[in-house]
Amino acid sequence: MTSSKPRPSRKTADPETIRGIVRETYGRIAETRGSCCGPGPCGCSADSVAKGLGYSAEDLAALPDGANLGLSCGNPTALASLKPGEIVLDLGAGAGLDVFLAARRVGRRGRAIGVDMTPAMLDAARRNAEAFRKDAGLWNVEFRLGEIEHLPVADASVDVVISNCVINLSPDKPQVWREIARVLRPGGRVAVSDLALLRPLPRALRESVAALTACVAGAVLVRETEAMAAGAGLSSVALRTKPFDFAAYGDSGDPLFKEAARCIPRGRTAGDYVATLEIEARKPAGKTRVRSR
């Protein structure tokens, strides 16, 4: 997951450069079918990580091979309490893990849409969709290429927005939350799992591109996430933090986490700074339009 090309620090990199780095990193993950903590010789499996985050063995067994790349930090499909017939949108869908689980929950009358900005991820997700349709007998999944700051989705067209460890990667998080509010129908809801800061990061960690692509340096304080969701016009914003098991990644030999760990001050751990954050919110029932940039 490392590159031979010299990389700027986050301090000097502009948003488009950051997006390019993220796209390149996750493109390689798609091509190798997993992070270092996914399928491979690094000492842990993608399924073991997912089970630790609340995915059931039954859910994981029902997925197409290669849909779970070991990139989760929570289980937004469980958080969302999906109902038959709902339309669900997954931001940063990757190879389709949560899209396929959502599709089974919403059934034939529902629909699950995944958006990802990485062409290699989209290719993997679409291949997985063919296997899913044959196995599940459902034709209710779709994957679209796009950035989560500019979703290729119509206004007020989805019932539920989910996302799993992706919003932290965006260089314009307020715009992501405005887009979430825009595409939700009045009364629609949000169920997001992400990483968030418990305290400000040390400068070296904050400016590390490796820490960004490891989903650490791009995280923001919990109160900032709450403010962004409310500022986008969402209501009933509820946030819950949980300890994040960095050992499952760093101890496995994942080079991104190992490089990020070198930026942590002596006597501290990544868990002193970063936690898993579960975010739930709703679009007010009377709000039909939300202004996006």
N, C-alpha and C positions, 0 to 999 in steps of 0.2 A: 504494500500500500504506500510505499515511499516512492519518490520520483528522483531521477538523476538531474532534473532541471533545477536551477536555483530558484528559490521561492522568496517573495518579499515577506516582510513581517506584516501583521495585520495593521500596524501603525501606518505603513506606507502604501498598502494595497487599497485600491478604490473598489467600490461595490461590484463592478463587472469583473475585475480580476478575482475577487473572492468567489463570485459565482462560478468562474471558470475553473478555479482550483477545486471547488466542491464537486463540480460536474466531472472533472477528470478523475478525482479520487473515487467517487461512487461509480463511475463508469468502469474502473478497474475492478471494483468489488463485484459488479454485475458480470463482468467477463470471466472472473475466476470463481463465480458462484459462491461468494461468501466473504465476509470480513475475516481477519485472522482468527476471530473467535467463532467463525462459522465452520463449514466443512473444511477439513484440512488438518495439518499436523501440529496445530498450536496448543492442543491439550484440553480444549473444551468444544462442545458442539452447539450449533445454533439452537437445537431443540432444548438442550439443558438450560441455556440462557432464557429461552421463552417460557419454559415451565417455571423457572424462578420468578418470572414476572406475572404469572397468573394464567398463562395459556394452559388449557387442559391437554392431556395426552390424546384425547379423542379429537379435539380440534386440529392438533398438529398432524395427526395421522390422516386427516381428511384433505390436507393441502396437497397441491401438485408438488412434485420434487423440484426443489430450487426456489420455492416461493418464500421460504424463511431463510434469510441471509444473516441472521444474528445481529440485526441492527436496531432492535427494539429497546425501549426503556420503560415500557408499560404495556397495558392491554386496553386500548381505547374502545375496541368493539364490545368488551364486557362493560366498560364504563357507560357506553351509550345506551344500553338497554334497548336494542333495536327491535322494531316491531315489523310483522309482515306487511308488505306493501309500501314501505318507506323507500325514499331515494336518498342514498348515502354518498357523500363525497369524501375521499381520502386524499389529504394533501401530502405530497411526497410519498407516493404509494410504493416506490421501489419495485420489487419483483412480484408484489401483489398479496402479501401475507394477509393484511387486514381487509383488503377488498374481497378476497375469496371467503373469508369468515363472515363478513357482512352480507355477502350475496346469499349465503345459506340461510342467514337469519331473516332477511327480508323476503326471501322466496320468489316465486315466479311473478307475482304482481309487483315486486319491488325492483330496485336497480342499485347497483354499486359501481361508482365511477372513481377511477384512480387518476391523479394528475402527477406527473413527474417531469423534471426538466432535463433528465439525463437520457439521451437516446438509447444507450445500451441497457439501462434499466427498463425502459419502455419495451424494447425488443424482448427482454426476458419475461416481462409481465404478459405480453401478448402470446408468447409461446406457452406460458403456463396457463393462460386462459383457454387455449385449445384443449389441454389435458383436463382442466376443470370442467369444461362443458361436457366432455365425454363421460367423466366420472360422475358428476353431480346431476347431469341432465338439465342444467340450468343455462340459459342464454342471457343472463341479466348482468353481465360484467362488461365494462368498457374502460379502456385506458387512453388518456389524452396527453399529448406533449404540451408542457407549459410551465411557466414559473408560478409559484404560489403567491407572488405579489401581483400577478396579472392572470387570474384564473380564466381558462377557456370554458367558462360556464355562464349561462344566462342569469340575469337578476332573478332573485326570489324563486329559484327552481329546485332547491334541494331541502329535504327535511332535516338532515343531520350532517354535520361536518365533523370528521375525525382526523387525527394526525398522530403520528408516532415518532417522536424524537427527531423532528424535522424543522419546526419553526425556529429553533435556536440557530440553525444554519443560515437563516435569512439576514441579509444586511439591512433590510427595511421591515422590521417586525410590525410597526404600526400599520403599514400598508397591508400586510398579511391579514391583520385583524379587521381592517376595513373591508377587504375582499371577502372574508368569512361572513361578515354581516350582510354584504351585498347579495351574495348568492343564496343565503338562507331565506326560506319562506317565513312570513310572520308566524311567530310561535315556534319556529325551528330551533334546534338546539346544537350545542357544541360539546364534544367529548374529546379532549386532547391529552395525550401523555407526552411530556417533554422533560428536559433538564432545566433547572433553575438554580440561581445562586442564593446561597444562604448568607453570604458576605461578599464584598467586592474581591475580585481575583487579584493576586499579585501581578505587577506589570508584565513580568516575563511571560506568565501564563496567559494573560489577556492579549498579548501581542503575538502569541505563537499561532502560526497557521496550522500546525499539527494539532494543537489543542482545539482549534476551530473545527477541523474535520473530524475530530474525535468527539464532537458535540459538547465541548466544555467551554471554550473561549467565547463562543457566540451566545452563551446563556446570559440571561439578565436576572436581576433580583426579582423575587416573587412579587413584591409590591408593584414593580414596573409592569409585569405581565397583567396584573389586575387592572392597572390604570389603562393599559392599551386596549384591553377587551371592553372596558367601560367606555373609553373614549371613542370606540368604534360604534357605540350605540347598543351594545349588548347589555342584558340585565341578568339578575340572579347569578352573578359571577361567584362561583365557589371554587376554592383552591385547597388542595391537600398535598403536603409534602411527605415523601417517604425516603428513607435512606436508599442510596443507589449503590449496588454492589460492584464497585470498580475493580475489585479483585478478580471477578469473573472475566474481565477484559485484560487488565494490566498484567496479571500473573500468567496469562495464557501466552504472552509474548507478542501481543498486538503492538506493532511498531508505533502507531499513532499514540496509543496510551502510554507507551514507554517513553516516547519523546516528550509528551505533555507532562509526565510525572517528574521529569528532570527540572521542570520549571517551578515545582512546588517547594516552598521554603522548608528547611530542615525542621523536623518536629511536627509538621503538619501532614495531612493526607488529603487526597482529592475530596473525600467525603466531608471534610471540614468546610469545603466551599460549595459543593454541588450536591443537589438532591433531585430525585424524581419528583415531578410536579404533575398532579392530575388537575385538569381544568374543566369545569362544566359551566355553561352559560346558555342563555336563551336570547333570541331576537324577540323583542316585544311584539305581542300579537297585533297591535295596531300599526306597526311600523312597516310600511310597504316598500320604502326606498331608503337606501343608505348611500350617501355620497362617497365615492371612491376616487382616488387620484388618477 
